Amino acid sequence: MPINSFLESFILTEIIELPVAYAAGLRTKIGLLTLAVANLATNPLLNLIVAFIASQQAHTPGLEIIIPLECLVVLAEFAILYYVLGGDKRKLLLISIIANAASFGIGLLL
């Protein structure tokens, strides 16, 4: 995956996830900034893993690999949100699930 594709993926993730997280209840500047930084940690790493697997298989990994990786991203972003913001674990986990599901779903459509 070329560097511009990594950047495009990250920017698209932010464009989707930040408004979705806001709508789901993450309304503070620090909350949205925390999510953006969490995405900065997880999005490139996920894309590197997927690119590596693709290079080993000569094709893009299927959903049987992508979905568990996305679940790990949800948990990692939830952990970052909870560590920084504290508060309601259920709410933060739900925000992480909803935001990531939105970006994953839209990514499948593109």
C-alpha positions as CSV (number, residue, x, y, z in Angstrom):
1,M,0.0,0.0,0.0
2,P,1.6,3.3,-1.1
3,I,2.1,6.0,1.5
4,N,-0.6,8.2,-0.1
5,S,-3.1,5.3,0.3
6,F,-2.2,5.1,4.0
7,L,-2.8,8.9,4.3
8,E,-6.1,8.7,2.3
9,S,-7.3,5.8,4.6
10,F,-6.5,7.8,7.7
11,I,-8.1,11.0,6.5
12,L,-11.2,9.1,5.4
13,T,-11.4,7.4,8.7
14,E,-11.3,10.7,10.5
15,I,-13.9,12.2,8.2
16,I,-16.2,9.4,9.0
17,E,-15.5,8.5,12.6
18,L,-15.3,11.9,14.3
19,P,-18.8,13.1,13.3
20,V,-20.2,9.6,14.0
21,A,-18.6,9.6,17.5
22,Y,-19.9,13.1,18.1
23,A,-23.4,12.0,17.1
24,A,-23.0,9.0,19.4
25,G,-22.2,11.2,22.4
26,L,-18.5,12.0,22.3
27,R,-19.0,15.7,22.4
28,T,-15.9,17.2,24.1
29,K,-12.8,18.6,22.3
30,I,-10.6,16.3,24.4
31,G,-12.8,13.3,23.6
32,L,-12.7,13.9,19.8
33,L,-9.0,14.7,19.9
34,T,-8.4,11.4,21.9
35,L,-10.3,9.5,19.2
36,A,-8.3,11.2,16.5
37,V,-5.0,10.2,18.2
38,A,-6.3,6.7,18.8
39,N,-7.1,6.4,15.1
40,L,-3.6,7.7,14.3
41,A,-2.3,4.7,16.3
42,T,-4.6,2.0,15.0
43,N,-5.4,2.9,11.4
44,P,-1.8,2.8,10.0
45,L,-1.0,-0.3,12.0
46,L,-4.1,-2.1,10.7
47,N,-3.3,-1.1,7.1
48,L,0.3,-2.3,7.5
49,I,-0.9,-5.6,8.8
50,V,-3.5,-6.0,6.0
51,A,-0.8,-5.0,3.4
52,F,1.6,-7.5,4.8
53,I,-0.9,-10.3,4.7
54,A,-1.9,-9.3,1.2
55,S,1.7,-9.4,0.1
56,Q,2.0,-12.9,1.5
57,Q,-1.2,-14.2,-0.1
58,A,-1.0,-12.2,-3.4
59,H,-4.6,-10.9,-2.7
60,T,-6.4,-8.8,-0.2
61,P,-7.3,-10.7,3.0
62,G,-11.0,-11.7,3.3
63,L,-13.5,-10.8,5.9
64,E,-12.4,-13.8,8.0
65,I,-9.1,-11.9,8.7
66,I,-10.3,-8.3,8.5
67,I,-13.2,-8.6,11.0
68,P,-11.1,-9.9,13.8
69,L,-8.5,-7.2,13.1
70,E,-11.3,-4.6,13.2
71,C,-12.5,-6.0,16.5
72,L,-9.0,-5.5,17.9
73,V,-9.0,-1.9,16.7
74,V,-12.3,-1.3,18.4
75,L,-10.9,-2.7,21.7
76,A,-7.7,-0.7,21.3
77,E,-9.5,2.5,20.6
78,F,-11.9,1.9,23.5
79,A,-8.9,1.3,25.8
80,I,-7.3,4.6,24.8
81,L,-10.6,6.5,25.2
82,Y,-11.2,5.0,28.6
83,Y,-7.6,5.5,29.7
84,V,-7.6,9.2,28.7
85,L,-11.2,10.2,29.4
86,G,-12.4,7.7,32.1
87,G,-16.1,7.7,32.6
88,D,-18.8,5.3,31.4
89,K,-17.1,2.2,29.9
90,R,-20.2,1.0,28.1
91,K,-20.7,4.4,26.5
92,L,-17.1,4.6,25.3
93,L,-17.1,1.0,24.0
94,L,-20.4,1.7,22.2
95,I,-18.9,4.8,20.6
96,S,-15.8,2.9,19.5
97,I,-18.0,0.1,18.0
98,I,-20.3,2.6,16.2
99,A,-17.5,4.8,14.8
100,N,-15.5,1.8,13.6
101,A,-18.5,0.1,12.1
102,A,-19.4,3.2,10.2
103,S,-15.9,3.6,8.8
104,F,-15.6,-0.1,8.0
105,G,-19.0,-0.2,6.3
106,I,-18.3,2.8,4.2
107,G,-14.9,1.5,3.4
108,L,-16.5,-1.7,2.1
109,L,-18.7,0.4,-0.2
110,L,-15.8,2.4,-1.7
